[in-house]
């Protein structure tokens, strides 16, 4: 039940990212909803329990956006691993500055995701994007991703708490 629900959330986020949001944002600055969900889940838990979700989200995004299979999978796994490493290092010690650290992780994750996707697309002669980290759209994309992060952080955390509570009830019976 939990995996089906999480899969539906990921699929809905990917469809929202690729079909609905491009109507409101320019081509290079569409927020990465799937990436933000993976970062949130990595921050809430750890890499070992998120890598399957990252693979599924990357596969769905590759299929829907017509990228070669594996580009977004590799990107999401890399960003999730980087997020896990940064969270273990900085969030334990700096409890008072969590939002600032989350913001830095979102900006770094957005830049890293863009760099990986653009580089791998260019290497496969599938160059919809060029390897430029300093174009005008990439200035706004981390800001939009921060807004999406602030919007999704609380609901995704509540969903995980509901499933943890439901699993505790099932185990006690």
N, C-alpha and C positions, 0 to 999 in steps of 0.2 A: 504494500500500500504506500509506504513512504517513498520508495523508489519511483513509483508511477507518478506520484504527486510532484516530486522534485523534477522528474523528467518533463512533466507538463509545464512547470514553471520555467524551466530552461527553454523549452520549445516556444512558449509564449513570449519570452524575452527576446529570443532570436527573431521571431516573426515581427515583433514590435520594432526591433532595431533595424531590420532590413526592409520592412514594408511601410510602416507608419511614420517613423521619425524622419526619413529622408524627405518627406513632404514639408517639414518645418525647418530643416537645417540644410546648410550647403553641403556639397558632396563630401568634402574632407573632414567636416566637423560634426558628423552624426555621432551622438554618444554611444559608447560601447556597453550596452546593457549586459550582455553575456559576460564580458570581461569583469565588469563591476560585481556581478553576482558571484563569480568565481573568487574574486578578491575578498568579498565579504565573508563567504563561507570559509576561506582559508584563514582569515583573521579570527573568526569565531571558533574554529576547530584546529585542524592541522593539515599538512599536505597529504598524509597517508590516508585520510578519509575523504579527501576532495579530488584526488587525481582522476577517479572515474567520472565525476561530474565535469571536470575540465575536459576530458576526452570527449564526452558526449556533447558538451556545449560547442567545442571546436568542430566536431563532426557535423553538427546541425548547421553551424554558421558556414562551414565549407560547402555543404550541400545547397543551402539556400542562396548564398552569394556567388556561386559558381567559381569559387577558387579551387585550385587543385586540392584534392583530399590530403590533409595532413598539415597544411600551412597554419591554420588557426589552432589545430590540435597542439602542434609544437609550441606555438606562441602562448597558448593558455597554460600549458604545463610549465613552461619556463617562467612566466609571470607568477604563477601560483607558487612555484618553488622559491622564487625570489621574495615574494610576499611572506612566505613562511619563515624564511631565513631572517628577514628584517624584523618581523614581529617577535620572533624568539629573542632577538638581540635587544630591541629597543622598547617594546611594550611592557616587558616585565619590570624594567627599571624606571621608566618614566610614566607612571600611571596618571599623573596630572596633565600631561601633554598629549593625550591619546588622539584628540582630533587633529592636532598639528601633524603628528606622525602619520595618521591615516591619510591626511591630505598629501603629504610627501609621497607615501606609497602609491596613491592613486596617480599622481603626476608621473612618477617613475614607471609605473606599470603601463600607463597610456603611451608614454614615449617608447618603452621597450616593445610593447605590442606593435606599435606602428613600424618601428625599425625592423622587427622580425618579419612581419607580413610583407612590407615593401621590399626587403632584401630577397626573401624567398620567391616572391612573385617576379621580381626582376631577373633572378637567376634562372627561372623557368620560362623566360621570355613571355611572361604573362603580365606584362607591366601596365596594369591599370594605374598603379601608383609609382612614383619615383621615390628613391631614397632621399628624402629631404625632411629633416627634422625642424627646419626653421621656416616653413611656409606659413601663410596667414591663417589657414584653417587649423593648424596644429597648435596655435596659440589659444584658440577658443575651446578646442576639444577637451583638454584637461579640466577647464572650468565647467563645461557641461557634464563631464564625468563626475566631478565633485558634487554637482547638484543631484545627479542620479544616485550617487553614493549616499548622500544625506537623505534622499527619499526612500531608498530601498533598505538601508541598514536596519532600521527598527522592525519592519514587517518580516524580513527574512530571519531575523533573530527570534521573533515570536513563533514563526513556523517551526524552527528547529526545537524551541522549548516545548511546543505542543507535542512533537513527535517523541522527545525524550520523556515527557510526562506520560504519554500513552504507552511507551515501552516499559516504564516502571510499573504501571498498573497491570500490564499483561504479565510481567515477570512475577509479581506478587500473587497473582491468581494461581 
